[in-house]
Amino acid sequence: MNIKITIKIYEYRQLKQLTTRQLAALAGVSRSTISDAENGKHEITLSTLIKIAVALEVLPEDLYSYELVRDTEQISKSIDNKS
């Protein structure tokens, strides 16, 4: 089983009407860090997530959601083995 994590920085940044550059300045990170995190190109560290949350005036847990994703191949093998 895998966990799919979705980062929701973009949505909160838009609500606050901030550019990536403005949010980066408020959070003390680079603009590319914000852009990469929003586009899923970069894994974000917990410390960076906290800085961004503080800048957006939200809780860190507000910036992400997760879901459990089952590996369908693994499930099929499990079913086949039971037959």
C-alpha positions as CSV (number, residue, x, y, z in Angstrom):
1,M,0.0,0.0,0.0
2,N,1.3,3.4,-0.9
3,I,0.4,6.9,0.3
4,K,-0.4,9.6,-2.2
5,I,0.2,13.1,-0.7
6,T,-1.2,16.2,-2.4
7,I,0.3,19.5,-1.5
8,K,-2.3,22.4,-1.6
9,I,0.0,25.4,-1.5
10,Y,-1.3,26.8,-4.8
11,E,-4.9,27.0,-3.6
12,Y,-4.0,28.8,-0.4
13,R,-1.6,31.1,-2.2
14,Q,-4.4,32.1,-4.6
15,L,-6.8,32.7,-1.8
16,K,-4.3,35.1,-0.3
17,Q,-3.7,36.7,-3.7
18,L,0.0,36.2,-3.5
19,T,2.5,35.5,-6.3
20,T,5.1,32.8,-5.9
21,R,7.7,35.5,-5.4
22,Q,5.7,37.2,-2.6
23,L,5.0,33.9,-0.8
24,A,8.6,32.9,-1.1
25,A,9.7,36.2,0.4
26,L,7.2,35.8,3.3
27,A,8.3,32.2,3.9
28,G,12.0,32.8,3.5
29,V,12.4,30.3,0.7
30,S,13.2,30.6,-2.9
31,R,10.6,31.2,-5.6
32,S,11.6,28.0,-7.3
33,T,10.9,26.1,-4.1
34,I,7.3,27.3,-4.0
35,S,6.9,26.7,-7.7
36,D,8.4,23.2,-7.6
37,A,6.3,22.3,-4.5
38,E,3.1,23.5,-6.2
39,N,3.9,21.5,-9.4
40,G,5.0,18.3,-7.6
41,K,8.5,18.6,-9.0
42,H,10.2,18.7,-5.6
43,E,9.7,16.9,-2.4
44,I,9.1,19.5,0.3
45,T,10.7,19.2,3.7
46,L,8.7,19.5,6.9
47,S,10.6,22.7,7.9
48,T,9.8,24.3,4.5
49,L,6.1,23.2,4.8
50,I,6.0,24.9,8.2
51,K,7.6,28.1,6.9
52,I,5.0,28.3,4.1
53,A,2.1,27.5,6.4
54,V,3.2,30.4,8.7
55,A,3.5,32.7,5.7
56,L,0.0,31.7,4.6
57,E,-1.4,31.9,8.1
58,V,-2.7,28.3,8.1
59,L,-1.8,25.2,9.9
60,P,0.8,22.9,8.2
61,E,-1.7,20.1,8.0
62,D,-4.0,22.4,6.0
63,L,-1.5,22.4,3.2
64,Y,-1.6,18.7,2.4
65,S,-4.0,15.8,2.1
66,Y,-3.3,12.1,1.7
67,E,-5.0,9.0,0.6
68,L,-4.0,5.4,0.8
69,V,-3.5,3.9,-2.6
70,R,-3.6,0.1,-3.0
71,D,-1.2,-1.5,-5.4
72,T,-3.7,-3.3,-7.8
73,E,-1.0,-5.7,-9.0
74,Q,-0.3,-6.8,-5.4
75,I,-4.1,-7.2,-4.7
76,S,-4.4,-9.4,-7.8
77,K,-1.5,-11.6,-6.7
78,S,-3.1,-11.9,-3.3
79,I,-6.4,-13.0,-4.7
80,D,-4.8,-15.5,-7.1
81,N,-2.8,-17.0,-4.2
82,K,-6.1,-17.5,-2.2
83,S,-7.7,-19.4,-5.1
